[in-house]
Structures are given as structure tokens and as C-alpha cells.
Amino acid sequence: MKQIDWYFDYISPFAYLALKQFHSLPEDVKIIPKPILFAGLLNHFDTKGPAEIERMRQYTFRHISWLAKQQNIELKLPPAHPFNPLKALRLTILLENDLVAINRIFDFIWQQGQSTDNPEQWKELCDSLSLENTDEKITQQSIKDQLMLNTKEAIEVGVFGVPTFIIDEELFFGQDSMTFLYAYLENPSILESQEIRSADTLPQGINRK
């Protein structure tokens, strides 16, 4: 059984689209979901997210809408973006990173266009997951600590964005890397080619201050 660590944040619509392609993975592959805080990566690398650059923001949501239609994936944008994903991420950890629950939460945000900040919608989500006293449970220090540890781990293994997949210490970033990932699963030696190795050792020309 091959194991893929999947680093994700609900704030990313591309993570949603990637999730909807998991059915195409080989049967001998196991996804290990690892919820992280994308903002933690941005802070670490001192950069902005796509939704924080106006023109990039417009393009991102045009692109995601087009991609969803091309892939026959239902998509309804949430009421606002970026939004605070902490409740959803902590809820995932509370549910022990269960992939069925993760699907449900992603659908809540990106298929139904709902918000964890809306008390009624949040309650409906928690009810659908058979949870009670959710707000109290997700604020446990152990839950908060685990999310911080996941994010720290992501940075340590080289994750710079979401979604990211890591298998055999090899990193595949973004929803558009899925075909690259499938090719690697079929033939890991593709990363041993001369072209790939040359890309790995390409020197940095200048260092922008």
C-alpha cells in the first residue's frame, strides 16, 4: 500500500477540485489527510495568497469556475473569500481526519457555498456529522496544538502551498499536478530522467531583495 500525505486547507478551491479526483487514484494508494493553515505558510514565506492580489484574485475565481465546469464538478462560491478556515480545520482534526467528513466539509463550503461563520449553516453541518457541543470541542488546546503541529510539519517537509501531495519524499503541488502525480505512481523512475535532474540543479541567477 502506497501512502500519500495530502496537505490541504479548506480556503483553497483547488484543494476541493483535487479531492474530487481522488477516485482516479490506484486502489493500492492510501491518502493521509493533513489539514494545515495556509496562512501559516504565507507568514513563513512572507508572501501573499492569490486572493490578496486583486488581479490574481479575479483570475483565480474565473479559473476555478472554468475548471469545475470542465471537470463536471459542482461548484458554488462561498459568500466571501478569503474566509477564516480555522473552525473547519479544527473540526477535521476533531473527526480524526476522516476522509468522508472532509468531503462533507469541502462540499459545505465549495459545493453548497455555505459558511462556517453562519450559525445556522454551521449547526446544520455539525448535525450532519452527528456532533454535539462542537464549538466547545474544537477549542480544546489539543486540537489547536495539532493544527499548529501539522502546519509546522508541512513547512519542514517543504510544503509552500495547498494542495500539496508528498509520496516517497517527493512533492507534487496544486490541483494541476494530479496528472504528474499519477504518472509518478505508475512509473517513479520518471523523476530520474536527465531532464528532471537538470531542472533540480538549475542554479539561481539573481536574488531579488
Backbone torsions as a table, in degrees:
resi	resn	phi	psi	omega
1	MET	NA	123.1	177.9
2	LYS	-88.7	139.8	-176.9
3	GLN	-112.8	131.8	175.9
4	ILE	-118.9	121.9	173.1
5	ASP	-82.7	123.8	-177.0
6	TRP	-112.1	108.4	178.7
7	TYR	-93.4	125.6	-174.4
8	PHE	-148.8	163.1	172.3
9	ASP	-141.1	138.5	-178.9
10	TYR	-63.2	-15.9	-179.7
11	ILE	-68.3	-17.3	-176.1
12	SER	-94.9	115.9	175.0
13	PRO	-66.9	-25.4	178.5
14	PHE	-70.4	-29.8	174.1
15	ALA	-65.8	-36.1	177.1
16	TYR	-63.4	-46.8	179.8
17	LEU	-64.6	-38.2	178.0
18	ALA	-61.9	-44.8	179.8
19	LEU	-55.6	-39.6	-177.1
20	LYS	-72.6	-3.5	176.8
21	GLN	-104.5	0.3	-177.2
22	PHE	-61.4	-24.2	-179.0
23	HIS	-65.0	-16.8	-179.7
24	SER	-87.5	-6.2	-179.8
25	LEU	-70.4	148.8	177.1
26	PRO	-58.6	153.9	-176.3
27	GLU	-66.6	-22.9	-177.8
28	ASP	-90.7	18.7	179.1
29	VAL	-110.9	132.7	177.7
30	LYS	-116.1	125.6	177.5
31	ILE	-86.6	128.9	174.5
32	ILE	-108.7	101.4	-177.3
33	PRO	-70.5	136.0	179.1
34	LYS	-134.1	91.3	179.0
35	PRO	-66.6	132.7	178.5
36	ILE	-135.6	165.7	178.1
37	LEU	-95.6	108.8	-179.0
38	PHE	-56.3	-36.7	179.1
39	ALA	-60.1	-29.8	177.1
40	GLY	-64.7	-37.3	175.9
41	LEU	-66.9	-43.3	-179.6
42	LEU	-60.8	-42.3	179.2
43	ASN	-65.0	-41.2	-178.0
44	HIS	-64.3	-42.9	-176.8
45	PHE	-92.2	1.6	177.6
46	ASP	53.1	56.1	-178.7
47	THR	-137.6	176.8	179.3
48	LYS	-107.9	153.5	175.0
49	GLY	-82.0	162.4	-179.1
50	PRO	-55.2	-35.3	-177.2
51	ALA	-79.3	-3.3	-179.5
52	GLU	-99.6	-0.9	176.1
53	ILE	-116.2	114.6	-164.6
54	GLU	-53.3	-51.7	-177.2
55	ARG	-67.8	-37.4	177.8
56	MET	-67.0	-36.6	177.7
57	ARG	-59.8	-48.1	179.9
58	GLN	-60.9	-45.6	-179.2
59	TYR	-64.0	-42.4	-177.9
60	THR	-57.0	-45.6	-176.8
61	PHE	-77.7	-27.3	169.8
62	ARG	-64.3	-46.5	-177.0
63	HIS	-63.3	-45.9	-177.5
64	ILE	-65.0	-36.3	178.3
65	SER	-66.2	-40.6	179.2
66	TRP	-67.8	-45.2	-179.6
67	LEU	-60.1	-43.9	-179.1
68	ALA	-60.2	-41.6	179.2
69	LYS	-66.4	-42.3	179.5
70	GLN	-62.2	-33.6	-175.9
71	GLN	-97.8	6.7	179.3
72	ASN	56.3	42.6	178.2
73	ILE	-109.9	128.1	179.2
74	GLU	-64.4	134.9	-179.7
75	LEU	-144.1	130.1	171.6
76	LYS	-137.4	118.6	-175.1
77	LEU	-64.3	145.0	177.5
78	PRO	-67.6	167.1	-176.6
79	PRO	-58.6	-30.8	-179.8
80	ALA	-153.8	154.3	178.8
81	HIS	-154.8	136.1	1.1
82	PRO	-70.9	155.0	177.5
83	PHE	-124.8	169.8	179.0
84	ASN	-85.0	113.9	-176.0
85	PRO	-91.6	4.1	-171.1
86	LEU	-57.2	-44.8	-177.7
87	LYS	-61.2	-42.6	-179.3
88	ALA	-67.3	-39.9	-180.0
89	LEU	-66.7	-44.1	179.1
90	ARG	-67.5	-35.0	176.5
91	LEU	-61.1	-40.1	178.9
92	THR	-61.3	-43.3	179.1
93	ILE	-66.6	-40.4	175.9
94	LEU	-56.3	-37.6	-178.7
95	LEU	-89.4	16.9	174.1
96	GLU	58.7	37.1	174.5
97	ASN	57.2	34.8	-179.9
98	ASP	-67.1	126.3	-174.1
99	LEU	-66.6	-32.4	177.1
100	VAL	-65.0	-43.5	177.9
101	ALA	-65.7	-38.9	178.5
102	ILE	-61.4	-42.6	175.4
103	ASN	-58.1	-43.1	-178.3
104	ARG	-63.5	-41.9	-178.5
105	ILE	-69.7	-42.2	177.2
106	PHE	-61.7	-42.2	178.2
107	ASP	-62.6	-40.3	178.7
108	PHE	-55.6	-43.3	-175.6
109	ILE	-84.3	-48.2	-168.3
110	TRP	-105.6	-12.8	176.5
111	GLN	-102.4	-37.4	-179.7
112	GLN	-100.2	-10.4	177.7
113	GLY	65.6	36.2	-177.5
114	GLN	-103.9	173.2	-172.2
115	SER	-131.2	137.6	175.2
116	THR	-70.9	-13.7	178.1
117	ASP	-82.3	-12.9	176.9
118	ASN	-87.9	113.3	-174.3
119	PRO	-55.5	-41.4	-178.3
120	GLU	-68.5	-44.0	179.7
121	GLN	-67.0	-40.5	177.2
122	TRP	-60.5	-42.4	178.9
123	LYS	-64.0	-40.7	178.9
124	GLU	-62.3	-40.2	177.8
125	LEU	-62.9	-48.3	-179.1
126	CYS	-63.6	-39.1	177.4
127	ASP	-62.5	-39.7	-178.8
128	SER	-67.0	-20.5	178.0
129	LEU	-99.9	10.4	176.9
130	SER	59.3	44.2	-178.4
131	LEU	-113.5	146.4	174.2
132	GLU	-128.3	152.8	179.5
133	ASN	52.9	40.2	-173.6
134	THR	-63.3	-44.3	-177.0
135	ASP	-58.9	-37.6	178.5
136	GLU	-69.9	-41.8	-175.9
137	LYS	-68.1	-39.0	-175.4
138	ILE	-78.6	-7.5	176.8
139	THR	-97.3	6.9	174.7
140	GLN	-61.7	141.9	-177.1
141	GLN	-60.6	-34.2	-179.7
142	SER	-63.5	-35.7	178.0
143	ILE	-68.2	-46.2	178.7
144	LYS	-60.9	-43.8	-178.4
145	ASP	-62.6	-39.4	-178.3
146	GLN	-65.1	-38.9	177.9
147	LEU	-64.2	-41.1	176.8
148	MET	-63.1	-41.7	179.5
149	LEU	-65.3	-40.5	177.7
150	ASN	-60.2	-43.8	-178.8
151	THR	-67.1	-41.1	177.1
152	LYS	-62.8	-43.3	178.6
153	GLU	-60.5	-43.0	-179.8
154	ALA	-57.6	-45.7	179.6
155	ILE	-63.2	-40.7	-177.8
156	GLU	-65.1	-31.8	-179.3
157	VAL	-93.2	4.9	172.6
158	GLY	98.8	9.0	179.0
159	VAL	-68.4	130.9	-179.5
160	PHE	-123.1	-3.7	178.9
161	GLY	-165.5	176.0	179.0
162	VAL	-128.7	145.3	-1.7
163	PRO	-80.9	150.6	175.4
164	THR	-129.9	138.9	177.8
165	PHE	-117.4	133.4	176.7
166	ILE	-126.4	125.2	177.2
167	ILE	-138.8	133.6	-178.2
168	ASP	53.6	33.9	-179.1
169	GLU	68.7	7.2	174.9
170	GLU	-93.2	141.0	-174.0
171	LEU	-109.5	134.4	175.5
172	PHE	-127.9	122.2	-173.3
173	PHE	-112.4	134.6	170.7
174	GLY	91.1	156.2	177.8
175	GLN	-62.0	-32.3	-178.2
176	ASP	-77.8	-0.5	176.4
177	SER	-93.2	2.3	-175.7
178	MET	-60.4	-40.8	-179.8
179	THR	-66.9	-35.2	175.7
180	PHE	-63.5	-42.7	178.5
181	LEU	-63.3	-44.6	178.8
182	TYR	-60.2	-41.0	-179.8
183	ALA	-64.0	-39.4	178.4
184	TYR	-65.6	-42.1	179.7
185	LEU	-60.7	-35.5	179.8
186	GLU	-75.8	-35.4	-176.6
187	ASN	-150.8	86.6	-177.9
188	PRO	-57.6	-20.5	-177.1
189	SER	-70.4	-8.2	179.3
190	ILE	-61.4	-25.1	179.7
191	LEU	-82.5	-1.0	178.4
192	GLU	-99.1	0.9	-177.9
193	SER	-67.0	159.2	-179.6
194	GLN	-62.9	-37.7	-179.4
195	GLU	-63.9	-43.8	-179.9
196	ILE	-66.6	-44.9	-179.3
197	ARG	-63.8	-34.7	176.7
198	SER	-65.3	-38.8	177.9
199	ALA	-64.6	-37.1	-179.4
200	ASP	-63.8	-30.2	-174.1
201	THR	-106.2	12.0	178.8
202	LEU	-61.4	121.6	-177.6
203	PRO	-72.7	152.7	176.4
204	GLN	-79.7	126.3	-176.4
205	GLY	-78.3	-51.4	179.0
206	ILE	-133.8	161.6	178.9
207	ASN	-121.2	104.7	-178.6
208	ARG	-69.9	124.6	-179.7
209	LYS	-82.3	NA	NA
